[in-house]
Amino acid sequence: GEDVEQSLFLSVREGDSSVINCTYTDSSSTYLYWYKQEPGAGLQLLTYIFSNMDMKQDQRLTVLLNKKDKHLSLRIADTQTGDSAIYFCAEDAGNMLTFGGGTRLMVKP
Amino acid sequence: NAGVTQTPKFQVLKTGQSMTLQCAQDMNHEYMSWYRQDPGMGLRLIHYSVGAGITDQGEVPNGYNVSRSTTEDFPLRLLSAAPSQTSVYFCASSYSQGTYEQYFGPGTRLTVT
């Protein structure tokens, strides 16, 4: 459903940083996730953050969580053409994940 | 491990036909689920199962049935296909009832004419 919102599209140049934003609604979510979907493929879990954390860094990926504003972001440093994909944020609502509509990231050489 | 497998990859149905989308996992996961993906709408949960013999409805269950007779398999049945069911269907599984680290299958692209 559309309780989780993302912008539709982001275009960056290779080597720049990308920041993909997400707002969610369920303040009781335990985990928040970022998934990557490449063309014709299923979703791949990129990273996640536990709700009592503000930040998580994993190699080129940095996740920031602002619980007060219910805002989640994914920063990709040194973006490469292989990062071109659709990125979904999702919140954990007990037995199910609620996904945003996805942000299509296009990386220009 | 093969992970999560789905068959078929593509399917075209006529309105009113029925069919079963297959999903299997070899990771001994208790939790399995079915999502549909429509453009600009992310993934929406159709049905899920927390273990063999237990299923429950998700966000958009109408027109779909599921069963879970074994831990490995979680088929999704379309009873009478409608054009509104044209979508890409993903099966997912995870180790436990919590949704942490779900593994997704490659998807089935279904067109209903």
gemmi code that builds the backbone of each chain (N, CA, C; Angstrom):
import gemmi

chains = {
    "A": [
        ("GLY", (0.807, -1.188, 0.000), (0.000, 0.000, 0.000), (0.847, 1.248, 0.000)),
        ("GLU", (0.203, 2.398, -0.134), (0.937, 3.641, -0.283), (1.131, 4.339, 1.042)),
        ("ASP", (1.100, 3.610, 2.178), (1.443, 4.223, 3.450), (2.921, 4.545, 3.511)),
        ("VAL", (3.719, 3.926, 2.706), (5.146, 4.174, 2.616), (5.378, 4.886, 1.292)),
        ("GLU", (5.997, 6.067, 1.349), (6.097, 6.906, 0.158), (7.545, 7.147, -0.233)),
        ("GLN", (7.764, 7.106, -1.550), (9.077, 7.377, -2.107), (8.897, 8.217, -3.365)),
        ("SER", (9.921, 8.985, -3.694), (9.887, 9.677, -4.985), (10.123, 8.639, -6.078)),
        ("LEU", (9.615, 8.932, -7.262), (9.595, 7.933, -8.327), (10.942, 7.742, -9.007)),
        ("PHE", (11.727, 8.812, -9.095), (12.866, 8.765, -10.000), (14.017, 9.597, -9.456)),
        ("LEU", (15.245, 9.105, -9.673), (16.446, 9.845, -9.314), (17.508, 9.572, -10.371)),
        ("SER", (18.144, 10.629, -10.840), (19.217, 10.480, -11.824), (20.484, 11.113, -11.276)),
        ("VAL", (21.591, 10.382, -11.333), (22.870, 10.900, -10.851), (23.954, 10.542, -11.856)),
        ("ARG", (25.099, 11.205, -11.717), (26.254, 10.879, -12.554), (27.129, 9.862, -11.812)),
        ("GLU", (27.769, 9.017, -12.591), (28.674, 8.012, -12.027), (29.719, 8.701, -11.158)),
        ("GLY", (29.939, 8.151, -9.966), (30.905, 8.719, -9.039), (30.294, 9.653, -8.010)),
        ("ASP", (29.106, 10.184, -8.315), (28.416, 11.037, -7.344), (27.763, 10.175, -6.271)),
        ("SER", (27.276, 10.836, -5.225), (26.476, 10.139, -4.211), (25.003, 10.207, -4.598)),
        ("SER", (24.280, 9.155, -4.262), (22.820, 9.127, -4.467), (22.158, 9.092, -3.106)),
        ("VAL", (21.072, 9.830, -2.970), (20.291, 9.761, -1.732), (18.838, 9.480, -2.100)),
        ("ILE", (18.348, 8.372, -1.618), (16.963, 7.966, -1.878), (16.190, 8.085, -0.570)),
        ("ASN", (15.081, 8.785, -0.625), (14.311, 9.090, 0.579), (13.010, 8.303, 0.654)),
        ("CYS", (12.544, 8.148, 1.890), (11.338, 7.352, 2.138), (10.670, 7.882, 3.395)),
        ("THR", (9.364, 7.984, 3.371), (8.624, 8.277, 4.600), (7.692, 7.114, 4.888)),
        ("TYR", (7.578, 6.768, 6.146), (6.749, 5.628, 6.532), (5.760, 6.085, 7.591)),
        ("THR", (4.844, 5.180, 7.961), (3.754, 5.619, 8.833), (3.679, 4.880, 10.160)),
        ("ASP", (4.191, 3.644, 10.206), (3.976, 2.828, 11.398), (5.121, 3.034, 12.384)),
        ("SER", (4.861, 3.809, 13.423), (5.930, 4.126, 14.374), (6.345, 2.905, 15.195)),
        ("SER", (5.554, 1.824, 15.119), (5.917, 0.624, 15.888), (6.760, -0.349, 15.078)),
        ("SER", (7.111, 0.027, 13.844), (7.938, -0.866, 13.023), (9.244, -1.181, 13.731)),
        ("THR", (9.598, -2.462, 13.736), (10.819, -2.887, 14.416), (12.028, -2.712, 13.507)),
        ("TYR", (11.845, -3.087, 12.262), (12.912, -2.965, 11.271), (12.411, -2.162, 10.080)),
        ("LEU", (13.351, -1.481, 9.434), (13.067, -0.811, 8.167), (14.114, -1.290, 7.182)),
        ("TYR", (13.674, -1.522, 5.950), (14.513, -2.224, 4.991), (14.692, -1.417, 3.713)),
        ("TRP", (15.804, -1.710, 3.046), (15.990, -1.249, 1.677), (16.238, -2.478, 0.797)),
        ("TYR", (15.431, -2.576, -0.264), (15.583, -3.645, -1.232), (15.964, -3.036, -2.584)),
        ("LYS", (16.682, -3.830, -3.367), (17.077, -3.430, -4.724), (16.469, -4.409, -5.708)),
        ("GLN", (15.897, -3.887, -6.792), (15.355, -4.744, -7.837), (15.971, -4.356, -9.169)),
        ("GLU", (16.705, -5.302, -9.748), (17.270, -5.091, -11.084), (16.259, -5.567, -12.118)),
        ("PRO", (16.365, -5.097, -13.354), (15.361, -5.440, -14.386), (15.143, -6.935, -14.515)),
        ("GLY", (13.875, -7.345, -14.475), (13.522, -8.746, -14.674), (13.857, -9.661, -13.518)),
        ("ALA", (14.226, -9.099, -12.386), (14.642, -9.926, -11.256), (13.754, -9.670, -10.045)),
        ("GLY", (13.888, -10.528, -9.051), (13.184, -10.337, -7.793), (13.880, -9.289, -6.946)),
        ("LEU", (13.396, -9.128, -5.736), (13.964, -8.125, -4.835), (15.110, -8.733, -4.038)),
        ("GLN", (16.138, -7.926, -3.868), (17.314, -8.359, -3.114), (17.460, -7.442, -1.905)),
        ("LEU", (17.548, -8.030, -0.717), (17.726, -7.212, 0.473), (19.100, -6.554, 0.445)),
        ("LEU", (19.109, -5.221, 0.509), (20.372, -4.476, 0.507), (20.881, -4.268, 1.926)),
        ("THR", (20.018, -3.736, 2.746), (20.386, -3.422, 4.118), (19.115, -3.182, 4.910)),
        ("TYR", (19.268, -3.106, 6.208), (18.141, -2.856, 7.077), (18.649, -2.057, 8.276)),
        ("ILE", (17.719, -1.456, 8.999), (18.094, -0.749, 10.212), (17.078, -1.066, 11.288)),
        ("PHE", (17.553, -1.300, 12.468), (16.684, -1.542, 13.602), (16.150, -0.206, 14.074)),
        ("SER", (14.943, -0.208, 14.582), (14.257, 1.060, 14.849), (14.879, 1.889, 15.972)),
        ("ASN", (15.758, 1.277, 16.781), (16.380, 2.068, 17.859), (17.730, 2.651, 17.437)),
        ("MET", (18.028, 2.538, 16.142), (19.266, 3.090, 15.618), (18.976, 4.351, 14.822)),
        ("ASP", (19.962, 5.251, 14.754), (19.836, 6.456, 13.928), (20.529, 6.297, 12.591)),
        ("MET", (21.576, 5.485, 12.573), (22.388, 5.372, 11.380), (23.004, 3.973, 11.317)),
        ("LYS", (23.156, 3.519, 10.087), (23.878, 2.265, 9.878), (24.708, 2.417, 8.606)),
        ("GLN", (25.968, 2.029, 8.680), (26.832, 2.120, 7.506), (27.285, 0.716, 7.118)),
        ("ASP", (27.235, 0.457, 5.823), (27.626, -0.847, 5.308), (28.321, -0.618, 3.976)),
        ("GLN", (29.631, -0.530, 4.003), (30.456, -0.251, 2.826), (29.990, 1.044, 2.175)),
        ("ARG", (29.485, 1.010, 0.939), (29.094, 2.263, 0.274), (27.706, 2.746, 0.682)),
        ("LEU", (27.023, 1.965, 1.483), (25.640, 2.284, 1.847), (25.574, 2.894, 3.243)),
        ("THR", (24.820, 3.983, 3.369), (24.545, 4.577, 4.672), (23.040, 4.754, 4.791)),
        ("VAL", (22.477, 4.225, 5.865), (21.050, 4.377, 6.134), (20.894, 5.339, 7.302)),
        ("LEU", (20.043, 6.332, 7.121), (19.721, 7.269, 8.192), (18.248, 7.134, 8.544)),
        ("LEU", (17.970, 7.126, 9.837), (16.593, 6.990, 10.307), (16.263, 8.145, 11.245)),
        ("ASN", (15.223, 8.863, 10.917), (14.696, 9.936, 11.771), (13.313, 9.484, 12.233)),
        ("LYS", (13.247, 8.937, 13.437), (11.980, 8.378, 13.920), (10.942, 9.447, 14.174)),
        ("LYS", (11.402, 10.613, 14.594), (10.460, 11.695, 14.904), (9.670, 12.073, 13.656)),
        ("ASP", (10.376, 12.157, 12.517), (9.727, 12.544, 11.271), (9.297, 11.337, 10.449)),
        ("LYS", (9.568, 10.135, 10.941), (9.295, 8.890, 10.206), (9.918, 8.965, 8.800)),
        ("HIS", (11.184, 9.284, 8.768), (11.900, 9.473, 7.516), (13.119, 8.560, 7.491)),
        ("LEU", (13.251, 7.874, 6.392), (14.350, 6.926, 6.179), (15.068, 7.318, 4.894)),
        ("SER", (16.377, 7.255, 4.891), (17.093, 7.539, 3.650), (18.194, 6.511, 3.430)),
        ("LEU", (18.526, 6.341, 2.168), (19.616, 5.451, 1.748), (20.584, 6.272, 0.922)),
        ("ARG", (21.815, 6.341, 1.385), (22.836, 7.050, 0.633), (23.788, 6.023, 0.031)),
        ("ILE", (24.020, 6.145, -1.268), (24.979, 5.285, -1.958), (26.148, 6.168, -2.352)),
        ("ALA", (27.315, 5.888, -1.783), (28.507, 6.663, -2.120), (29.125, 6.123, -3.411)),
        ("ASP", (29.772, 7.033, -4.172), (30.491, 6.623, -5.382), (29.601, 5.744, -6.261)),
        ("THR", (28.447, 6.284, -6.638), (27.456, 5.501, -7.374), (28.023, 5.010, -8.702)),
        ("GLN", (27.779, 3.753, -8.993), (28.264, 3.114, -10.218), (27.089, 2.776, -11.143)),
        ("THR", (27.401, 2.518, -12.412), (26.323, 2.180, -13.358), (25.607, 0.898, -12.928)),
        ("GLY", (26.313, 0.020, -12.246), (25.688, -1.205, -11.747), (24.690, -0.971, -10.627)),
        ("ASP", (24.660, 0.248, -10.100), (23.672, 0.582, -9.071), (22.329, 0.970, -9.676)),
        ("SER", (22.275, 1.113, -10.989), (21.002, 1.447, -11.646), (19.997, 0.335, -11.393)),
        ("ALA", (18.878, 0.690, -10.789), (17.869, -0.300, -10.392), (16.697, 0.452, -9.769)),
        ("ILE", (15.717, -0.291, -9.315), (14.636, 0.295, -8.519), (14.901, -0.056, -7.059)),
        ("TYR", (14.784, 0.929, -6.197), (15.048, 0.739, -4.773), (13.739, 0.914, -4.008)),
        ("PHE", (13.444, -0.071, -3.172), (12.222, -0.057, -2.377), (12.574, 0.041, -0.900)),
        ("CYS", (11.913, 0.937, -0.207), (11.972, 0.870, 1.244), (10.744, 0.091, 1.718)),
        ("ALA", (10.864, -0.493, 2.898), (9.762, -1.278, 3.441), (9.798, -1.202, 4.953)),
        ("GLU", (8.602, -1.196, 5.535), (8.533, -1.221, 6.994), (7.917, -2.538, 7.433)),
        ("ASP", (8.344, -2.953, 8.602), (7.927, -4.217, 9.180), (6.659, -3.988, 9.987)),
        ("ALA", (5.543, -4.576, 9.534), (4.265, -4.408, 10.242), (3.843, -5.746, 10.825)),
        ("GLY", (4.696, -6.369, 11.604), (4.371, -7.653, 12.215), (4.649, -8.779, 11.259)),
        ("ASN", (3.602, -9.391, 10.745), (3.771, -10.520, 9.847), (3.939, -10.130, 8.392)),
        ("MET", (3.946, -8.845, 8.102), (4.040, -8.469, 6.697), (4.906, -7.227, 6.538)),
        ("LEU", (5.467, -7.107, 5.356), (6.194, -5.906, 4.981), (5.269, -5.003, 4.187)),
        ("THR", (5.353, -3.709, 4.447), (4.651, -2.727, 3.620), (5.697, -1.975, 2.827)),
        ("PHE", (5.558, -2.033, 1.502), (6.564, -1.471, 0.619), (6.154, -0.098, 0.110)),
        ("GLY", (7.138, 0.734, -0.138), (6.919, 1.945, -0.908), (6.810, 1.598, -2.382)),
        ("GLY", (6.487, 2.614, -3.193), (6.281, 2.378, -4.617), (7.564, 2.202, -5.411)),
        ("GLY", (8.722, 2.448, -4.763), (9.993, 2.264, -5.451), (10.518, 3.545, -6.073)),
        ("THR", (11.832, 3.704, -6.020), (12.528, 4.825, -6.668), (13.446, 4.250, -7.732)),
        ("ARG", (13.248, 4.696, -8.958), (14.118, 4.230, -10.042), (15.355, 5.099, -10.082)),
        ("LEU", (16.508, 4.491, -9.850), (17.786, 5.193, -9.883), (18.445, 4.959, -11.232)),
        ("MET", (18.740, 6.063, -11.909), (19.460, 5.976, -13.175), (20.830, 6.612, -12.986)),
        ("VAL", (21.871, 5.878, -13.335), (23.239, 6.365, -13.181), (23.809, 6.618, -14.570)),
        ("LYS", (24.172, 7.870, -14.822), (24.705, 8.239, -16.135), (26.227, 8.177, -16.103)),
        ("PRO", (26.830, 7.598, -17.170), (28.301, 7.498, -17.184), (28.965, 8.868, -17.288)),
    ],
    "B": [
        ("ASN", (22.001, -24.620, -2.313), (20.567, -24.323, -2.194), (20.062, -23.578, -3.419)),
        ("ALA", (18.887, -23.955, -3.918), (18.288, -23.237, -5.030), (17.642, -21.943, -4.559)),
        ("GLY", (17.365, -21.831, -3.248), (16.699, -20.630, -2.746), (15.200, -20.734, -2.951)),
        ("VAL", (14.613, -19.640, -3.439), (13.178, -19.603, -3.716), (12.994, -19.726, -5.226)),
        ("THR", (12.242, -20.722, -5.643), (11.986, -20.918, -7.069), (10.511, -20.722, -7.357)),
        ("GLN", (10.236, -20.185, -8.539), (8.860, -19.948, -8.976), (8.692, -20.454, -10.394)),
        ("THR", (7.547, -21.069, -10.646), (7.191, -21.466, -12.013), (5.717, -21.170, -12.233)),
        ("PRO", (5.326, -20.793, -13.461), (6.204, -20.509, -14.595), (6.805, -19.117, -14.482)),
        ("LYS", (7.661, -18.753, -15.415), (8.212, -17.389, -15.452), (7.231, -16.434, -16.119)),
        ("PHE", (6.534, -16.919, -17.111), (5.563, -16.115, -17.848), (4.303, -16.952, -18.059)),
        ("GLN", (3.153, -16.276, -18.058), (1.903, -16.977, -18.313), (0.890, -16.003, -18.890)),
        ("VAL", (0.164, -16.446, -19.908), (-0.946, -15.670, -20.451), (-2.217, -16.483, -20.248)),
        ("LEU", (-3.211, -15.859, -19.653), (-4.491, -16.518, -19.399), (-5.614, -15.734, -20.047)),
        ("LYS", (-6.697, -16.431, -20.346), (-7.917, -15.739, -20.765), (-8.784, -15.501, -19.535)),
        ("THR", (-9.565, -14.450, -19.594), (-10.481, -14.146, -18.498), (-11.329, -15.373, -18.170)),
        ("GLY", (-11.405, -15.692, -16.872), (-12.213, -16.819, -16.417), (-11.425, -18.108, -16.222)),
        ("GLN", (-10.240, -18.187, -16.807), (-9.430, -19.384, -16.613), (-8.852, -19.420, -15.205)),
        ("SER", (-8.509, -20.629, -14.782), (-7.862, -20.773, -13.476), (-6.458, -21.318, -13.680)),
        ("MET", (-5.592, -21.040, -12.731), (-4.253, -21.616, -12.789), (-3.607, -21.521, -11.416)),
        ("THR", (-2.500, -22.244, -11.266), (-1.737, -22.246, -10.021), (-0.324, -21.786, -10.293)),
        ("LEU", (0.134, -20.796, -9.541), (1.522, -20.358, -9.573), (2.259, -21.139, -8.480)),
        ("GLN", (3.367, -21.731, -8.887), (4.113, -22.566, -7.947), (5.238, -21.784, -7.287)),
        ("CYS", (5.466, -22.093, -6.020), (6.584, -21.512, -5.277), (7.156, -22.594, -4.371)),
        ("ALA", (8.467, -22.707, -4.363), (9.128, -23.681, -3.492), (10.405, -23.074, -2.953)),
        ("GLN", (10.745, -23.485, -1.718), (12.018, -23.059, -1.131), (12.667, -24.257, -0.439)),
        ("ASP", (13.986, -24.276, -0.484), (14.734, -25.405, 0.086), (15.582, -24.967, 1.274)),
        ("MET", (15.161, -23.908, 1.951), (15.945, -23.371, 3.061), (15.300, -23.697, 4.412)),
        ("ASN", (14.251, -24.504, 4.390), (13.537, -24.883, 5.615), (12.945, -23.659, 6.325)),
        ("HIS", (12.505, -22.693, 5.524), (11.905, -21.487, 6.086), (10.462, -21.745, 6.504)),
        ("GLU", (10.104, -21.200, 7.653), (8.731, -21.354, 8.130), (7.783, -20.363, 7.451)),
        ("TYR", (8.255, -19.161, 7.237), (7.397, -18.081, 6.748), (7.509, -17.970, 5.239)),
        ("MET", (6.345, -17.992, 4.558), (6.309, -17.788, 3.112), (5.171, -16.833, 2.781)),
        ("SER", (5.336, -16.123, 1.691), (4.331, -15.112, 1.339), (4.285, -14.912, -0.165)),
        ("TRP", (3.169, -14.355, -0.627), (2.974, -13.988, -2.018), (2.672, -12.496, -2.100)),
        ("TYR", (3.365, -11.831, -3.048), (3.141, -10.425, -3.316), (2.805, -10.270, -4.796)),
        ("ARG", (2.102, -9.199, -5.099), (1.974, -8.785, -6.483), (2.593, -7.391, -6.627)),
        ("GLN", (3.204, -7.189, -7.790), (3.867, -5.920, -8.043), (3.238, -5.266, -9.254)),
        ("ASP", (2.698, -4.083, -9.064), (2.100, -3.313, -10.133), (2.882, -2.002, -10.275)),
        ("PRO", (2.945, -1.466, -11.482), (3.776, -0.272, -11.713), (3.448, 0.854, -10.745)),
        ("GLY", (4.487, 1.401, -10.121), (4.331, 2.546, -9.239), (3.676, 2.248, -7.905)),
        ("MET", (3.365, 0.980, -7.640), (2.648, 0.664, -6.400), (3.449, -0.206, -5.452)),
        ("GLY", (4.697, -0.471, -5.763), (5.462, -1.326, -4.880), (4.893, -2.734, -4.864)),
        ("LEU", (5.143, -3.448, -3.814), (4.636, -4.808, -3.671), (3.514, -4.817, -2.651)),
        ("ARG", (2.477, -5.559, -2.959), (1.360, -5.685, -2.031), (1.178, -7.146, -1.657)),
        ("LEU", (0.969, -7.396, -0.376), (0.891, -8.753, 0.145), (-0.473, -9.357, -0.164)),
        ("ILE", (-0.453, -10.567, -0.743), (-1.697, -11.250, -1.096), (-2.091, -12.214, 0.033)),
        ("HIS", (-1.223, -13.180, 0.296), (-1.431, -14.148, 1.378), (-0.078, -14.488, 1.977)),
        ("TYR", (-0.103, -14.985, 3.192), (1.133, -15.444, 3.800), (0.873, -16.674, 4.667)),
        ("SER", (1.975, -17.326, 5.032), (1.880, -18.534, 5.848), (3.021, -18.538, 6.856)),
        ("VAL", (2.691, -18.829, 8.110), (3.729, -18.856, 9.148), (4.204, -20.271, 9.431)),
        ("GLY", (3.681, -21.231, 8.689), (4.125, -22.615, 8.845), (3.163, -23.538, 8.131)),
        ("ALA", (3.563, -24.792, 7.981), (2.717, -25.772, 7.293), (1.340, -25.845, 7.951)),
        ("GLY", (0.306, -25.781, 7.142), (-1.069, -25.869, 7.614), (-1.675, -24.554, 8.076)),
        ("ILE", (-0.887, -23.465, 8.030), (-1.367, -22.169, 8.536), (-1.212, -21.117, 7.442)),
        ("THR", (-2.325, -20.499, 7.051), (-2.265, -19.408, 6.084), (-3.128, -18.257, 6.575)),
        ("ASP", (-2.874, -17.081, 6.045), (-3.667, -15.915, 6.424), (-3.659, -14.925, 5.271)),
        ("GLN", (-4.632, -14.014, 5.314), (-4.782, -13.049, 4.236), (-3.872, -11.845, 4.451)),
        ("GLY", (-3.416, -11.297, 3.327), (-2.665, -10.064, 3.368), (-3.537, -8.889, 2.993)),
        ("GLU", (-2.956, -7.968, 2.268), (-3.636, -6.726, 1.921), (-4.642, -6.889, 0.784)),
        ("VAL", (-4.332, -7.769, -0.198), (-5.159, -7.890, -1.403), (-5.457, -9.356, -1.707)),
        ("PRO", (-6.226, -10.054, -0.866), (-6.410, -11.498, -1.026), (-7.501, -11.925, -2.013)),
        ("ASN", (-8.399, -11.001, -2.387), (-9.575, -11.403, -3.171), (-9.183, -11.953, -4.531)),
        ("GLY", (-9.766, -13.113, -4.868), (-9.500, -13.751, -6.147), (-8.364, -14.751, -6.107)),
        ("TYR", (-7.756, -14.927, -4.946), (-6.608, -15.826, -4.792), (-6.839, -16.787, -3.612)),
        ("ASN", (-6.359, -18.017, -3.804), (-6.351, -18.993, -2.711), (-4.946, -19.533, -2.527)),
        ("VAL", (-4.639, -19.915, -1.284), (-3.355, -20.543, -1.009), (-3.574, -21.734, -0.084)),
        ("SER", (-2.572, -22.590, -0.064), (-2.525, -23.690, 0.896), (-1.061, -23.944, 1.232)),
        ("ARG", (-0.830, -24.579, 2.359), (0.562, -24.862, 2.764), (0.579, -26.257, 3.394)),
        ("SER", (0.648, -27.257, 2.523), (0.637, -28.637, 3.020), (2.031, -29.101, 3.431)),
        ("THR", (3.064, -28.471, 2.920), (4.433, -28.809, 3.306), (5.183, -27.523, 3.626)),
        ("THR", (6.306, -27.646, 4.309), (7.131, -26.472, 4.600), (7.691, -25.874, 3.320)),
        ("GLU", (7.978, -26.742, 2.328), (8.699, -26.290, 1.143), (7.835, -25.535, 0.140)),
        ("ASP", (6.561, -25.887, 0.020), (5.747, -25.408, -1.097), (4.624, -24.478, -0.657)),
        ("PHE", (4.366, -23.469, -1.459), (3.306, -22.508, -1.130), (2.667, -22.033, -2.441)),
        ("PRO", (1.787, -22.845, -3.034), (1.181, -22.471, -4.314), (0.110, -21.394, -4.167)),
        ("LEU", (-0.016, -20.586, -5.203), (-1.033, -19.525, -5.258), (-1.993, -19.855, -6.391)),
        ("ARG", (-3.260, -19.942, -6.063), (-4.265, -20.307, -7.065), (-5.125, -19.112, -7.440)),
        ("LEU", (-5.235, -18.912, -8.751), (-6.188, -17.925, -9.268), (-7.432, -18.693, -9.677)),
        ("LEU", (-8.549, -18.362, -9.079), (-9.753, -19.171, -9.246), (-10.445, -18.898, -10.576)),
        ("SER", (-10.546, -17.634, -10.940), (-11.187, -17.214, -12.188), (-10.508, -15.914, -12.603)),
        ("ALA", (-9.508, -16.037, -13.469), (-8.624, -14.906, -13.757), (-9.388, -13.716, -14.334)),
        ("ALA", (-8.959, -12.532, -13.921), (-9.527, -11.276, -14.400), (-8.393, -10.376, -14.881)),
        ("PRO", (-8.668, -9.483, -15.839), (-7.604, -8.576, -16.318), (-6.936, -7.782, -15.199)),
        ("SER", (-7.661, -7.512, -14.113), (-7.081, -6.766, -12.985), (-5.995, -7.571, -12.273)),
        ("GLN", (-5.900, -8.866, -12.572), (-4.867, -9.685, -11.963), (-3.595, -9.751, -12.813)),
        ("THR", (-3.581, -9.018, -13.909), (-2.348, -8.875, -14.677), (-1.323, -8.168, -13.802)),
        ("SER", (-0.179, -8.839, -13.575), (0.789, -8.307, -12.634), (2.024, -9.197, -12.656)),
        ("VAL", (3.013, -8.812, -11.876), (4.155, -9.690, -11.623), (4.010, -10.197, -10.194)),
        ("TYR", (4.105, -11.504, -10.037), (3.886, -12.130, -8.736), (5.201, -12.635, -8.173)),
        ("PHE", (5.456, -12.266, -6.921), (6.674, -12.694, -6.248), (6.322, -13.519, -5.013)),
        ("CYS", (7.046, -14.605, -4.872), (6.981, -15.418, -3.669), (8.208, -15.089, -2.824)),
        ("ALA", (8.046, -15.107, -1.513), (9.173, -14.813, -0.623), (9.135, -15.747, 0.570)),
        ("SER", (10.282, -15.964, 1.185), (10.320, -16.792, 2.393), (11.332, -16.218, 3.369)),
        ("SER", (11.125, -16.541, 4.648), (12.109, -16.164, 5.661), (12.091, -17.218, 6.752)),
        ("TYR", (13.125, -17.171, 7.575), (13.342, -18.250, 8.541), (12.224, -18.343, 9.569)),
        ("SER", (11.765, -17.198, 10.017), (10.815, -17.238, 11.123), (9.636, -16.348, 10.831)),
        ("GLN", (8.736, -16.261, 11.788), (7.514, -15.495, 11.619), (7.799, -14.018, 11.393)),
        ("GLY", (8.866, -13.522, 11.951), (9.255, -12.145, 11.677), (9.672, -11.993, 10.237)),
        ("THR", (9.645, -10.795, 9.749), (9.891, -10.576, 8.333), (11.349, -10.269, 8.023)),
        ("TYR", (12.208, -10.354, 9.008), (13.609, -10.044, 8.798), (14.193, -10.900, 7.686)),
        ("GLU", (14.864, -10.238, 6.750), (15.592, -10.884, 5.667), (14.744, -11.900, 4.903)),
        ("GLN", (13.756, -11.385, 4.227), (12.984, -12.239, 3.331), (13.774, -12.468, 2.054)),
        ("TYR", (13.677, -13.677, 1.527), (14.310, -14.043, 0.262), (13.213, -14.118, -0.798)),
        ("PHE", (13.447, -13.446, -1.916), (12.438, -13.377, -2.961), (12.786, -14.311, -4.127)),
        ("GLY", (11.741, -14.885, -4.719), (11.899, -15.619, -5.957), (12.024, -14.666, -7.132)),
        ("PRO", (12.263, -15.198, -8.330), (12.495, -14.354, -9.513), (11.224, -13.762, -10.110)),
        ("GLY", (10.065, -14.248, -9.693), (8.823, -13.651, -10.171), (8.165, -14.426, -11.287)),
        ("THR", (6.837, -14.277, -11.379), (6.036, -14.808, -12.486), (5.271, -13.633, -13.085)),
        ("ARG", (5.475, -13.417, -14.379), (4.756, -12.324, -15.058), (3.485, -12.902, -15.667)),
        ("LEU", (2.341, -12.446, -15.172), (1.045, -12.970, -15.609), (0.277, -11.894, -16.360)),
        ("THR", (-0.227, -12.290, -17.525), (-1.093, -11.408, -18.311), (-2.437, -12.089, -18.489)),
        ("VAL", (-3.503, -11.361, -18.172), (-4.859, -11.891, -18.342), (-5.564, -11.054, -19.404)),
        ("THR", (-5.981, -11.715, -20.466), (-6.597, -10.988, -21.594), (-8.115, -11.140, -21.605)),
    ],
}
model = gemmi.Model(1)
for chain_id, residues in chains.items():
    chain = gemmi.Chain(chain_id)
    for i, (resn, *xyz) in enumerate(residues, 1):
        res = gemmi.Residue()
        res.name, res.seqid = resn, gemmi.SeqId(i, " ")
        for name, pos in zip(("N", "CA", "C"), xyz):
            atom = gemmi.Atom()
            atom.name, atom.element = name, gemmi.Element(name[0])
            atom.pos, atom.b_iso = gemmi.Position(*pos), 0.0
            res.add_atom(atom)
        chain.add_residue(res)
    model.add_chain(chain)
structure = gemmi.Structure()
structure.add_model(model)
structure.setup_entities()
